[in-house]
Amino acid sequence: MILEIKIPSPGESITEVEIGKWLVEDGAIVTKDQEIAEIESDKATLSLSAPATGKLNILLKEGERVAVGSVVCTVDNDENVQLTQESSILLNRETVQENEIKITTTEQLSATTSEKVQNDTTAIKNNLIKLTPAARAVMEEQGLSMDDLLNGLRRISRKDVESVLSLQKNQLPEPLPEKSREEDRQAMSPLRRKLSQRLVAVKNETAMLTTFNEIDMSQLMELRKTYQQKFSDKYGIKLGFMSFFAKAVSVALSNHPSVNSMIDGEDIVTPRYHDIGVAVQTPKGLMVPVIRNSETKSIALIEREIKELAEKARDKKLTIQEMTGGTFTITNGGVFGSLMSTPIINPPQSAILGMHSIKDRPVAVNGKVEIRPMMYVALSYDHRIIDGKDSVGFLVKVKELIEDPAKLLFDGKSPEEQLLGL
């Protein structure tokens, strides 16, 4: 029976996709649920799987654009194809065995030939090559062996030895290889094209401004070091920094709701929930899965979601629903070694937080210079709806919460303030 494989719908707004890459060749035997192709859309990369075991017939080439729901290939899963597959496996086994026999025979022949050559070389050295006394004296003086002078079966004279020495002294270095002038060219994927358009649009359509601050990571690093093992034992995941920043951002957004706003026509929309996107770098480009309602979630739950979403992004398993609807974004250039940068807003959002690498730097602490692990942070925001007071206040609040993680338990207040009801 011939089974048709159609393009699935990546999302409601997507009507056309591109054949990214065929993972198997036309006419190959595929197994059920085997991934056979990658499909590129404007928002994500999807994979096609074989519905059954059979022979694959590819109908479209790589790079072709096709409408959602179109047939791109078929699978013939009749019994003859399956028998052919089994026969092919048996034939491959017989071929491997035959090759092993050939390899063994070749190795034996090679060993015999090598032994014969070695014996012939010994015979040449012992019987066929004549050295004059003068030549032997020069060879011993200069430390030359017979292999240095061997150039056919003939009598070696003093003149021959001196010629070899002259060549060794005056030998020129080998010329350097020519430098490559080749270029690689490949078409941009739909995801990369869409990302390029959005980034340019943000620069042209927003009044983007960036404010900076720095955070002393000492307390958070000590907390993470102290409880890492207990946390891993209880939840089965490692404790990272991103979950603390996501929680701190949520608390800061509650104090500065305009940073969580966006422009819709002539209206300003301010969600009361915090859907925080976490930028993840993948081989196909930057993707931003979203943590829904982060204001209601614990550090452990946020950490688990970040891990699961990041793995799905790298495995190209993210759905459109998992990447849409964010109200704020966090990006971490520090994992690549970035010391400071100005992140670009992820529209239609109005602000994005950039984390960076942690470096030991001298800082003033209570009137003394100390070496502390410091991180620069940057907040890029749309100045049309976010004022300087809110943008700076937001970043300062994030700084306070990360430098004193206990405040995350009390909505940004210290334990003493919470106790006194201040």
N, C-alpha and C positions, 0 to 999 in steps of 0.2 A: 504494500500500500504506500502511496506517495503522500507524505505529510508536508504541508506548507508552513513556513515560518514567516510570520509577519512582524513588522515594526511595532513594538508596544508604545503606548502613549507615555512620554516622560512627565507630562503635566498638561493642565487644561489650556494654557496659553501657547503651547508648542504644537505646530502643525507639520513641521518639516525637520528632518534630521539628516545627518551625513554618515555614510559608511566609513568608520574610522580605520579599522584594521581587521582583516580576516585572520583568525588564529589557526586555521587549518586550511589545507589545500583543496581545490575543487576535485571531486571524485574520491576523497579520502573516506575511510570508514570511521564514523564517530559513534560514541557511546551515549546512552541516555544521560541527560543533565550535564554533558560536557560543554564548556564554553567554546563557542565557535567564532564569535565576532564581537567587536567593540563598536558601539553606536554613539556618535557625538551629537549633542544638542547644544543650544545656547547656554544651558544652565548646568548640565551634568553629563557624565559619560555612563552609558548603560551597557550591559552585556547581553548577548543572545545565547541561549542554551539549546542544545538538541533535545527535542521532545521524546526521541526514541533512538535505539541503536539502528544504524543503517548507513547507506552511502549518501554523501553530501553532494548536492548539485547547486553551485553558486550562480545566481542570476545577475548580480550587480557587482561592479568593481569598487575598489577602495576609492574614496573621495567623492563618489556620486551622492547627490542630494535626492532624497526620496520622501514622499508624504507618509505620515504616520498611518499604519494599517496596511501598507503595501507589502507584497510578498518579495522577500529578498533572496530566499533559497528554499530548497526542498530536501527532504530526507526520505530515501527509499528503504523501507524496513522490511522487505519481504524475506522469506526464508533463504532464498538463494544468496542474498547479500550476506546474511549472517553466516552461512556455510562458507562463503568465500573468505570472510574474516577469519574463521577458525582455520581454514586451510592455509591462509597467509601466515598465521601464527606458527603453525607446524612447519611450514616451509622456511620461515625465518630461523626456527630452532635448528633445522637440518643444515641450513647455510652457516650458522654460527659454529656447529660442530665440524663441518667441512673446513671452515676457515681455520679452526683451532689445529686440525691435522696439518693443513698447509703451513701454518706458522711454525709448528714443531719441526716439520721437515726442513723448512727454510733455515731455522736456527741451527739444525744439525749441519746442513751444508755450509752455512756461514762459518761455523766453528772449524770445520775441516779445511775450508779455504784459508781461513786466518792462520791456522797452524802451518799450512803449506807455505804461505807467504813468509811467515816468520823463519821457517827453516831455510827458504831460499835466500833471505836477507843475511842470515848467519853464514851461509855458504859463500855469498858474495864477499862478505867482510873477511872471511878466513882464507879464501882460495883465489878469488878472481881479481881483487884489487891490489895493485902493487904500489908501494910508496917508496920514493927515494929517501935516502937518509936525511937530505937537506929538508925535504918536505915534512918528514916526521918531526924533525927538530923544531921547525917553525910552528907546527901544530901543537906540540907540547908546550912551547914557550907562550903561545897565545891562548891555550886552553880550548882548542877546537876539537870536536869529535868527528868521527867518520860521517855521521849523518849531516853535518854542516857542509861537507865537501862532496857528498855523493851526487853525482850528476851523470849517470850512465856508467857502463862498465868499460872503463878505460884507465890508462896509467895517469896518476896524478903527480904532477911535477911541482917544483918550488914556485914556478910562475903561476900555476893554478891556485895554490894556497894564498899567495900574495894578492891575486885578483879577488878572491873571496874576502880577504881582510879589507881591501880597498872599497869593495861594495858595501860592507857593513859600516865602514866609517862615513861614507859619503851618501848613504841611502837617504833619500828624501822622504818626508812624511806623506802619507796617503792624502790625496785631495779630499776636502770636506764635501759631503754630499750636498747636492743642490737643494736650496730651500723650497719648501712646498708653496705653490701658489693656488692650490685648489680651494674651492668653496663648496659649502653644503647649503642646499636650498630645499625648503619644504613649506607646504601650504599651512597657514595658520588654522588651527582647529576652530570650530564654531564657538567653543567656550572661550578661547583666547581672543577671538574677534569681538565677542560680546563684552568681555572684560575691558578690552582696549577702548571701546566706545563709551562704556560707563565711566572709566577713569577720566577721559578727556571731558566728558559732559560735566563731571563734578567740578573740575578746575574752571570750566567756563560759566557754569550756572550757579555757583555758590560763592559766598563771600567767606572763603575758608581762611581761618587764622589758627595758629598753634601756640599754646602756652606750655612751658616746661617746668619741671620741678625734679627734685631728687629724693630718694627714699633710703633710709638706713635699714638694711635688711637683717640686722643682727638678731633681733628678737624672733622674727619669723623663721630664720634659718636655725636658730637654737631650738625653737618649738618643734620644727620639722625633724631635726636630728633626734631629739629626745623621744618623740612618739612615733617615729617612722615604723619601727618593728611592730608595736602594738596595733597600729592602724592597719598595716599590711596583714597581720594575723586575723584581725576581726573582719575586714572588708575584702580581702583578697586583691587589693590594688595598692599601688604606691601613692604616697602623699606628695603632691607637687605644689607649685606656687600658683598656678592658674586658678585653682578653685578658691584660694584666698582672695585673689584679685577680683574674681567674679562676684564673690560675696561682698567685698568692700565696695565695688562699683554699685551694686544693688542698694546698699545702705546710703551711699553718696547720692544716688539718683532720687532717693526718697527725700533727701534734704534739698536737692536742687532739681526739681522735676522738669525745668525747661531744657535741661541737657538730654532728657528722654523724649523731647518733642520732635515733630516733623511738620513740614509745610505741605498742605493739600490745597492747591489752588490759592485762594486768598484766606484760607483758614489755617490756624495752628492747632494741630492735634497732639494731645499729650496723654499717652496711655498711662493708666495707673498700675499696670503690670510691667515687669522688666524681663523682656525676652532678649537675652544677651548672646550675640553671635561670637564665636571663637574662630579666628582665622587659622586655617590649616593649609600648609603647603603640600601639594600633591604633584606627581609627575605631569599631570594634565594642566596644572595651574592652581591658583589660589581659590580655595573653597571656604565658605563660612557657615558651618552648621550652627543651629540655634538651640540654646538651653532655655526652655519655656519656664516662665514664672520663677525665675531664680530667687526672687524675694521670699519665696516660701520654702526653699530647699536648704538642707544642711550642707556643710563642707563635704561630707562623705558622699552624699547623693550627687552633688555637682561634680565631684572628682570622677565618679563612676560614669556619669553621662559624657563628660569630656573625653574620657578614654574610649568609650564605645563609639562616639561620633567621629573621633579622629581615626580610629581603625576602619570604620566604614568609608570615610573619605578616601583613605589611601587605597582601599580595596575596590573603589569605584562602586560602592553599594549605597551611597546616599540617595535619598529620594528628594524630589523637589520640595515636598512639604517640610523636610528637615532643614532646608536652607532658605526658607522664605519667612517673612513676618518679623524679623528681628527689630528691636527698638534701639539697640546700642551694640557696638562691636569692640572687642579687645583683640589686638594683634601683638605677637611677641617676636620682634626681630632679634631679640637677645639670643635665641637658640642658634642663630647663624653668626653671632659675634658682633651684631650692631651695637655701637655705643650710644648713638643718638640719631633720631630720624624724625621726619614729620609725616605721620601716617595720613592717608587720603580717606576721606569720609566715604562710607558705604551707603549710597542713596537707597531709599528716601530718608535714611537716618540723618541726624544732624550733628553727630559727634562720634569720635572713635578714640580709644585709649591705646597708646603705644608703649609696650614694655621693652626693656633693653637689657643688655648683658650686665651682670653684677661684677664690679671691679673694686678691689681694695684701694681706698683713697684716704688721704689725710683730711680729717674734718675737725671742727672745733666742737668739743663736748664739755660743757660746764667750764669754759675758759681754758681748756687744755686741748692740745692737738692729739688726736687718736686716729689709728688706722681702722676704718670701718668698711664693711662690704656695702657699697653704694650702687643704686640703680637710678639712672635717669628715666623719667616717665614723661610722656608728651600727650597732650589732649588737643586734637584738631577738631574744630567746631565751626558751624555755620553762623557767622556773626550777624546774620539777618534776624535770627530769632533767639540767639544765646548771647547775653551780654557778658562783658569781661568779668563782672562781679561773680556771676554764677559759674563761669568756666574756671576761673582761678579758685573760687571756693570749693568747687567739686574736686579739683585735683588736690587741694590741700586736705580735704576730708579723706580721700583715698590714702594719702600719705600718712595721716594720723592713724588710720585703722590698720595699715600694714605695719607701722612701727610699734603699735601696741595692739596685737591681735585679740587681746581679751575684750576690747571694745566691740568686736563683732558680735559678741553675745548679747549686748545691751543696746542695739540700734545706734551704735556710734558713741555711746556714753561710756565713761569709766565706771568700774564697779562701785566706786564711792558715790558718784553722781546718781547712779541708779538706786543705791541704797538710801540716799537722802531725798530721792524724788525730785532731783534738780533737772 
